[in-house]
């Protein structure tokens, strides 16, 4: 039998470095293998209901029923650009009806938020001056640096989080924006900063927009959690609204994984805000050409689900209700965790748990304490100390608070 590889190639493969696993996915594997009945996972950024299980949104289930019982539905390819109805609705959701109707937006359906970040990075690499730095918050979503470096950008960390106050270090952030070379790219978390849960106020976003305008910077908004902070889609897009009002050039990477619960459908979009409708046409064609080389056409099922919801005012209204249910439950869990830690007299100030917003809380727990929580108490927390408050519920929050208290006191 002929060998699958030549000797040289086989030897080359034997020299390939085994890379470390992604921290969050590795933690999920450890959790799945754990047989402890009271185990808790606070790592993945996926919503869980009050029973600690995934919550397929009822409105999504309604749309799925409509879709699969429609005799005209089929599994043909989408266009290279994606589902037009989905893209129209997604644009309205992220920038508002008036801006979406202006014709100035070039939109492309992507494979989730990661795909949106990748396509946005690829687009900027093709058309911005070579050597343009990409500034990314410290800390940030684990994948941001990898996505931009993968297409050839050099990334720079900008200060964002103050470990002393466990809040936003706005002055250091603003100073970096002011001092960065003109026409730099800044990756901004539109709302619900991952991992810190610390967002600028509207006034701070306005100040940032003014400096962006003066320095001719480019804004790259990553928006994965719209609706999860305030419970309102409109309120949670304020950062983008403010930057658009200042005519800041921007790309928006949008994910529907979280607020529609369509994690496995890989549903996202990239939106490029242009100065004119003519520019938007040119950019759209460039995005389509790039997408043809990447994946040809995006996935269909999730987009078809959202097209049904976007096109029906009654379904949209119900979706907004369900998003608020998720946001409210996460906020309630923040309050309960804080109240329990306070009642136990847990050493330290834990008020940041309720000051931070969205799906995540940056607890301030050290990597060593996080590992102790995992090893001794079967509570799975990444080394950064970031927890998904969506993983908390009435059945486990007492155990989580008690375990944190013991770890902080060294009673292990």
N, C-alpha and C positions, 0 to 999 in steps of 0.2 A: 504494500500500500504506500502511496506517495505521501510524504510528510505534509502536514497542513502548511507549515512555514519552512522556508529555507533555513539552513543552520544559522546564517547571519542574523536574520530577522528574529528567530526564536531567541538567540542570545541577546539581541537588543531588548526584547520584551522582558527578559529576566533582569535587566538592569533598571527597569522602570521603578521609580520611587513610589512606594505605597503612601498616598496622601492621607492626612487625618480626616476623619469623618466630620460632617457638619455637626456642631454641638447640639443643636435643638433636635435634629433627627436621631442622633446617637442617644440622647436622653429619652426620646420616645421609644426607642428599641429596648432600653433598659426597663422602662415602665411596663411595656408590653410583656416582658419576660418575668416580671415580679409577681409572685403568687400571693403576696400579702393582701388580705381582703379589704383593708382600710387604706390602701395606697391612694395617693393624690398626685395628679400631674398639674403643675402650674407653668409648664414650659411652652407648649405650642400656642400660637396665636390663633386659636380657633374657639368660636363661641360654644359654650355649653349651657344648657338650661338649668333650672333649679334642681333637677334630678341628676345632674352631672353627665348628661348624655348629649350628643349632637341634636340640634333643633332644626330640622328642615322647616323653613318658614311656611306656614299655612298658605300664604299668598303664592309662594313658589309652587307648592303642591297643586293649587288651583290652576295655575298657568300650565303646569305639566299635563294635567288632565285635559285641558283644552287642546294642548298641542298634540298629544298622542291619539286623541279621538277625532282629530281633524283628518278626513280622508285624503286631503290634498298634501299633507305633510310628507316629505320624503327626505332621503339622506344624500341628496346631490351636494356637490361642492358649493361652498359660498364663493363669492368673488374674491379676488386677491385682497381687496380693501376690507371685506367682512360684511356682516349683516347691516344694511343701511338703516333699518328701523332701530336696531340696537344702538348704533353709533349716534343717531340723531337724539335718542333719549338720553344716552350717556353724556353727550355734550351739554344738553339742557340741565342735567343733574349737577354737573360740575361747574358750569359757568353761568347758568341762568338762561331763561328763554330769549331775552333780548340779545345777548352776546352770541348765543348759538345761532340766532336767525340772521346775524350780520353777514354771514358768508365768509368771515375771516378765519374760520377754524378749519385746519386740515386734520382729519381724524382717521385712525386706522385701528381695526380690531386686533388685539394681541393675545398671546397665550398668558393670561393672568397679568398680575402686576409686575412680576419679574420680566415677562416678555415685553411689557410696556417700557420698563426701565431700559432694557436692552435695545429696543428699537429706537428709543429716544437718544441713547448714547451713541448708537450707530449713526443716526441722522446728524447729530452734532459733530461727530468726528469727521464726517464727509464734507461738511460745509463751513465749519468754523476754522479759524486760523490754527495751524499746527502749533502744538505747544501750549494751547490754552489750558490753564489749570482748572481742575474740578475740585471745588471745596466741598467737603462732606462733614457733617456734624460729628463731634466726638462726645458721646458715643453715637452709633447709628445702627440701623438694621444690618445684620452681619453681611449681607450680600451686596451692599451698595458698592463698596470698594472693588470687589471682584468683577461686578458687571461693567464698571467703567474702565477698569484696567484691561479687561478682556478685549475691548475694542481699541485699545492703544492709548488711553488717557493716563496721565499722571494724576494721582489724587493727593489732596492735602487735607488734613484734619483742621476744622475750625472749632474753637472752644464753644461749648454749648451748655454743659451741665456743671453745676457747682456742687461737689460732693459734701461740702460743709452744710449748705442750706438745703441740699437735695432738691434744688429747684433750678430754674433757668438762669444762667450767667449771661444776662442780656448785654451788659456793658462790654464784656470780652468778645461776645459774638459780634456786636455792632462795630467794635474797633477793628476786627478782622475784615469785615465787609468794607470799611472805609480804607483800610490799608492794602487790600488786595489789588493786583494789577488790573487796570481797566479791562473791561470785557471778559472778566473771569466768569466761570460757571459756578453757581452755588446750588447744591442739592438741598432742597427745603422740604420738610415734612409738613404737608398742608394742614393736618390736624391730627391730634392723638399721637404725638411723637413716639416713635418706637426706637429705643426701649424705655425712655425716661418718663413718658406721660406729661412732659413739661412743654407747654405751647406758649409762644408770645401772645400778649394781649393785642386787641385791635389797634391800640395806640402804638404798640411796639412794631406791629406789622407795617403800620403807616410810616413810621420812622425808617424802617428797613427799606421800604419801597422808595422813599426819597433818596436814600443813599445809593440804592441800586440805579436809580435814574441818573444821578450825578456821576456815578462811576461807570455807567454803561454796561453793567453786569447783566448776565443772562440767568434767569430763574428756571430751575428744573424742579417742579413740584412733584413729589411722590404722594399720592392720595389713596391710601388703602383703607381708611377708617372713617370715611364721611358718614356722619350720623351717630357714631359711637361716643362722641364727647357730649354734645348738647341734647342728642335725641332728635335733632333737626338737620335735614340735609342743607337747608338754606344757611343756617347759622354756621355750620361746619365748613362752608366754603368761603368764609370771610377773607381768609388770607389771599386766596386767588382773586376774589372780587376787588380787594384793595390794590393788589399789584396790577390788575388789569386797568383799574381807574387811573393808575400812574403810567400806563402804556409801557410797562416793562415787558420786553420780549421773553416769552416763556414756552416751555414744554410741560405738559401735565401727563404724568403716568398714573392711570386710574385703574383700580381693581374693584371688581364686584364680588370678590371671594368672601369678604367679611360681611358687608351689609346686606347681601342677598343670600348668604350662606351657600354659595356655589363654589366651594373650595375646589372640588375635584373636576369641575367643568372647565377650569382654566380660562376665566373670562375677564378680559381687561381691554383697555384702549389707551392709545397715545393721542393727545390733542396738541397741535402746534398752533398757538395764537399768532396770526400774521397781521401785517399792517393793512392789507387789502384783500379783497376776494380773489383778485388775479394772483396774488402771491400764494394764497391758499390752494389754488388749483395746481400751481407748480410744485408746491411742497407735497401735496397729496400724491402726485404722480411719482415723485421721488420716493416717498414712503412705500408706495405700491411696488415699485421696482426693487427696493430693498427687501420687501416682504416675500416677493417671488423667489429670491435667492435663499431666503431663510427657511420658510415653511410652506411656500406657495399660497395656501389658504388657511384661515384660522378655523378652530372648532365651531361646529354649528349649533349643537343642542342648547347650551347655556345661553347663547345669543338669542335663539328663537324664544326661549322662556322669557327673557327680559324684554324682547320686542313686544310680546303679548302684554306684559305689565305696563311698559312705557306707553302703549297705545290706548290704554283703558283708564280713564280718570278714576273710576271706582277702585280698580286694582292698585293704582298708584297711591290713593288715599289709605288703603289698607296696609300697603307696604310701609308707609310712613309710621303708622301705628305700631307695626311689629318691630321696626327699627328702634322706636322709642322704648318699647318693652325691653329690648336687649340693653339699651343704654341705661335705663333706669335700674335694671337688676344689677348691672356691674357697679353702678354708683352705690347701690344699697350694700353690696358686698364690701366695698371700700369702708363704708361707715361701720359695718359690723366688725370687720377685722380690727379697725382702730379702736372701737369701743372695748373689744375683748382684751386687746393689749394694754389699754389704759386700766381696765378693771383688775388686771393681773399685776399691775405695777411694773411691767416689763421695762428694764433699764433703757433709757434713751428717749428721744423725741420722735414719735411716729406720725406726727400730724401731716407729714408729706404724703402719706397714703391717700388722704382725701383732697389734698391740694393738687396732686397730679391727676391727669384726666385720660379718659379713653379706656382701651383694653388693658394697658400695662401699668404696673407700678414698679418703680426702681427703688427697691426696699432699702438699699444700703447694707444689706447682708454681705459679708465677705465671702470669697470663693470657698474658704475653709468651712464656714458655717453652712453654706449651701450644700456642700458635699456631705456634711454631717446630717443635715435634714434628709438628704437622699438615702444615705447609708443606714442611718439609725432609725429614722422615722418614716421612711418610704414616701417622703414628700419630694417630688422631683422638681428642682429649681436649678436653672442654669448657673454657671459660676459668676455671671454678672450680677446676680441678685434680682434680675428682672422677673416678675411674676405676672402671669395672665390672670387678672381678677375674674375673668370669665370662668376660670377653673374652680372658683370658690362657690360654695352653696351652703344652705342651712345645715346640711348633713355633715360637712367637713370643716367649716370655718372655725369651729371651736377647737378641733384637733390641730388644725394648722396654727392657730394662735398659741395654744398650749405648747406645741413643739417649738415654735419660734422662741417663746419665752424661756424654755429650758435650754435651748442652744445658746441664746444670748447670755444667760446666767452661767453657762458652762456646766449645767447639771445633766451631763450625758454619761 
